[in-house]
Amino acid sequence: MLATGFVVLDRDPVVERLRSESRGWLARPDELSPDDLQRARYAVATHLEDGADVTSADPDVAALILARAVTQMLEYRLRALARPIPRAKALVAEIAGLDPELGEMVRRFTSATSPSERLDAAQLMGDHVLQTRGFFEWDSGPDPMPPDTAPPSADKG
């Protein structure tokens, strides 16, 4: 609200400083490591596959899952480009400005008139953004446990 809203009453210079700071926060990209990007890519691919799995059995649930996967793909694309994630209502315009072909794919997805057409559009986006379809192998690396949660030693001796 501070960054994009309209100030009705400004009685203190702190208001403009706060607005300026909040605009800076909105403009900051997510700085994700290659491992974090790969984890995000895998999560999106999983949602896309889940939507594909239920499209014929439960088209309503599939539509919800695929919409989530599409949003995540768009956000992933921006993160991979080290760009900030805009507000939801600006996401498609931002993507279309950076990648008109992907913007057209979004329009194809949102205007789909059947579950199979919706799935085809989402998978086409997945091919373009994730460059994979379905399950793919990846190494998540070790998941360290904090020392205070390690299981007790069997040797009490």
Secondary structure, 3 states (H helix, E strand, C coil): CCCCCCCCCCCCCHHHHHHHHHHHHHHCCCCCCHHHHHHHHHHHHHHHHHHHHHCCCCHHHHHHHHHHHHHHHHHHHHHHCCCCCCCHHHHHHHHHHHCHHHHHHHHHHHCCCCHHHHHHHHHHHHHHHCCCCCCCCCCCCCCCCCHHHCCCCCCCC
